[in-house]
Amino acid sequence: MMITSKEDFIAWCEKHNLKTDEAAKVLGTSRANGFKFANGTRPVSQSVAYGAETLDLLADKKRQTLIKERLAKVSK
């Protein structure tokens, strides 16, 4: 799934059971950008869209592990 709109971003968050700020961390962007993507005040950047698409290509277990690692790493 290529994220090209706020609806796509929100759907991607829901698909992976992530809050907006968590999705931003996982995708390597700021919390503020995550909220701007979600409310449509900023277009989703190409690098964020590609990151989400790449994560979706991983096997489910690998993707979940990577998401958990990114959330844990950023939280420290």
C-alpha positions as CSV (number, residue, x, y, z in Angstrom):
1,M,0.0,0.0,0.0
2,M,1.5,3.3,-1.1
3,I,0.6,6.1,1.3
4,T,-0.5,9.1,-0.8
5,S,-3.2,10.8,1.3
6,K,-4.2,11.4,4.9
7,E,-6.7,8.6,4.6
8,D,-4.0,6.2,3.5
9,F,-1.8,7.2,6.4
10,I,-4.6,6.7,8.9
11,A,-5.4,3.3,7.3
12,W,-1.8,2.3,7.5
13,C,-1.7,3.2,11.2
14,E,-4.9,1.2,11.9
15,K,-3.6,-1.7,9.9
16,H,-0.6,-2.0,12.2
17,N,-2.4,-1.0,15.4
18,L,-0.2,2.1,15.8
19,K,-1.2,5.5,17.2
20,T,-0.2,8.4,15.0
21,D,2.9,9.3,17.0
22,E,4.0,5.7,17.1
23,A,3.6,5.4,13.3
24,A,5.8,8.5,12.9
25,K,8.5,7.0,15.1
26,V,8.4,3.7,13.1
27,L,8.6,5.6,9.8
28,G,11.4,7.8,10.9
29,T,9.7,11.2,11.0
30,S,8.7,13.6,13.7
31,R,5.7,13.3,15.9
32,A,4.5,16.7,14.5
33,N,4.8,15.4,10.9
34,G,2.8,12.3,11.8
35,F,-0.1,14.4,13.1
36,K,0.2,16.7,10.0
37,F,0.0,13.7,7.7
38,A,-3.0,12.4,9.6
39,N,-5.0,15.6,9.6
40,G,-4.0,16.5,6.0
41,T,-2.2,19.7,6.7
42,R,1.0,18.3,5.2
43,P,1.3,15.9,2.3
44,V,2.9,12.5,3.1
45,S,6.6,12.7,2.1
46,Q,7.9,10.3,-0.4
47,S,10.4,8.8,2.0
48,V,7.7,8.1,4.6
49,A,5.5,6.5,1.9
50,Y,8.4,4.4,0.7
51,G,9.2,3.4,4.3
52,A,5.6,2.3,4.9
53,E,5.5,0.4,1.6
54,T,8.8,-1.4,2.4
55,L,7.6,-2.4,5.9
56,D,4.4,-3.9,4.3
57,L,6.6,-6.1,2.0
58,L,8.1,-7.8,5.0
59,A,6.7,-11.1,6.4
60,D,4.3,-10.4,9.3
61,K,6.5,-11.7,12.1
62,K,9.6,-9.8,10.7
63,R,7.5,-6.6,10.3
64,Q,6.1,-6.8,13.9
65,T,9.6,-7.4,15.3
66,L,11.0,-4.4,13.4
67,I,8.1,-2.2,14.5
68,K,8.6,-3.2,18.2
69,E,12.4,-2.6,17.9
70,R,11.9,0.8,16.4
71,L,9.5,1.9,19.0
72,A,11.7,0.6,21.8
73,K,14.9,2.2,20.3
74,V,13.3,5.6,19.9
75,S,11.7,5.5,23.4
76,K,15.1,5.2,25.2
